[in-house]
């Protein structure tokens, strides 16, 4: 029963392509080499504060 539920969830999912900006161009992260993927994982992500 659980295996059937797992298969249904797997069917509904789609692959998500993550893009990042490199040297002014938006590039998919999946096309990076191993070293660049490692750099991308180490980046610090932040949110800007609203200036209202």
Secondary structure, DSSP 4 states (H G I P E B T S, - for coil): -HHHHHHHHHHH--PPPPEEEETTEEEEGGGS-HHHHHHHHHPPP--PPP--
